[in-house]
């Protein structure tokens, strides 16, 4: 039962992450559906990783704390989406809560991968889901940084991080109300995560620069850790499949 629940969590999380990335490629206006996907992420993670997953320790107190942190992250993101850009304080709360919640969720996901005995399609889904989750969270946190401190990121090819919102006008000064380009910040998050570094978007403030560096380090560390786990499990799996029944019967318990 625990194994089935863990594997179900893997594919649900991967499907939601892929759906989010597809929403970024939709035409202008439709890509706002990404807000729905981001707010579904905490619910999927709470349902999938907020319960004991087999041999992974997760006591009642830790489960309650995880659930509360996930709900707090959800509420903070809703508040951030629904408030204007001038309300910078909402970005600070979301930045802290999402970092803690996704960090904890990623640790639980990696521990779950470590308990897998065989490498299956569902296990590979879980590994991919964790990587995409880190990148998508980076995009959300970069967006929060841009709302907290306008001008944290800049583009060198004329595609602005902040673009005019033609749907809203300031009635007093008759000026366009500006909104940041959420899709491009998510794109830059994956550029940082994969350490590609195209150079078309540049972090300008110290906070944005350190966040970009941290995301690059986390992405590299995640790949090294998960690849090590998967390769070790695959090696054991191949050795077990290669053994004959007579070999298994004649092996001593301490071998």
Long-range contacts (C-beta under 8 A, 24 or more apart in sequence): 2-52, 2-53, 2-54, 3-54, 5-48, 5-51, 5-53, 6-48, 6-53, 6-54, 6-112, 6-126, 7-120, 7-122, 7-123, 7-126, 8-48, 9-44, 9-47, 9-48, 9-49, 9-53, 9-112, 9-126, 10-48, 10-122, 10-123, 10-125, 10-126, 10-129, 11-122, 11-125, 11-129, 12-44, 12-47, 12-48, 13-44, 13-45, 13-48, 13-109, 13-126, 13-129, 13-133, 14-125, 14-126, 14-128, 14-129, 14-132, 16-40, 16-41, 16-44, 17-129, 17-132, 17-133, 17-136, 18-132, 20-136, 21-132, 21-136, 24-183, 24-186, 24-187, 31-182, 31-183, 34-182, 34-183, 34-186, 35-81, 38-77, 38-136, 38-140, 39-74, 39-77, 39-78, 39-81, 41-133, 41-136, 42-70, 42-71, 42-73, 42-74, 42-77, 42-101, 43-70, 43-74, 45-70, 45-101, 45-102, 45-105, 46-70, 46-71, 49-105, 49-108, 49-109, 49-112, 53-108, 53-111, 53-112, 53-115, 54-112, 54-115, 55-115, 56-108, 56-111, 56-112, 56-115, 58-108, 66-104, 69-97, 69-100, 69-101, 69-104, 70-101, 70-105, 72-97, 72-101, 73-97, 73-98, 73-100, 73-101, 73-102, 77-140, 80-144, 80-147, 85-147, 85-150, 85-178, 85-179, 85-180, 88-147, 88-148, 88-149, 90-147, 91-144, 91-145, 91-147, 91-148, 92-144, 92-148, 94-140, 94-144, 95-141, 95-144, 95-145, 95-148, 98-137, 98-140, 98-141, 98-144, 99-137, 99-141, 102-133, 102-134, 102-137, 105-133, 106-130, 106-133, 106-134, 106-222, 109-133, 110-222, 110-225, 110-226, 110-229, 113-226, 113-229, 113-230, 114-229, 116-229, 116-233, 117-233, 117-237, 118-233, 118-237, 119-230, 119-233, 119-234, 119-237, 123-230, 123-233, 124-230, 127-226, 127-230, 130-222, 130-226, 131-193, 131-219, 131-222, 131-223, 131-226, 134-193, 134-215, 134-218, 134-219, 134-222, 135-186, 135-189, 135-190, 135-193, 135-215, 135-219, 136-186, 136-189, 138-189, 138-190, 138-192, 138-193, 138-211, 138-215, 139-182, 139-185, 139-186, 139-187, 139-188, 139-189, 139-190, 140-186, 141-189, 141-211, 142-185, 142-186, 142-188, 142-189, 142-208, 142-211, 142-212, 143-180, 143-182, 143-185, 143-186, 145-205, 145-207, 145-208, 145-211, 146-180, 146-185, 147-180, 149-205, 149-207, 149-208, 151-204, 151-205, 152-203, 152-204, 152-205, 152-207, 152-208, 153-185, 153-188, 153-201, 153-202, 153-203, 153-204, 153-208, 154-201, 154-202, 154-204, 155-184, 155-200, 155-201, 155-202, 156-199, 156-200, 156-201, 156-202, 157-200, 159-184, 159-200, 161-185, 161-201, 188-212, 189-215, 192-216, 192-219, 193-218, 193-219, 194-219, 195-219, 195-220
